[in-house]
């Protein structure tokens, strides 16, 4: 069994905050890190579930696409509805 050192007083970093609530249809934002796409897509889903509970008539929708115009694969998130 691995041994782990318990540390106290180490601050937990704040999670990334995406601007979903400020976006209008057609707005988008850019993400450069490929590892972040899974986190971003999960955040989109969580936001949509939360928004639907708070505003049942809301039909906000988002899409995430790969951007291949640079050396590094990046992503962009759009509000589409």
Secondary structure, 3 states (H helix, E strand, C coil): CCCCCCCCCCCCCCCCCCCHHHCCCCCEEEECCCCHHHHHHHHHHHHHHHHHHHCCCCCCCEEEEEECCCCCCEEEEEECC
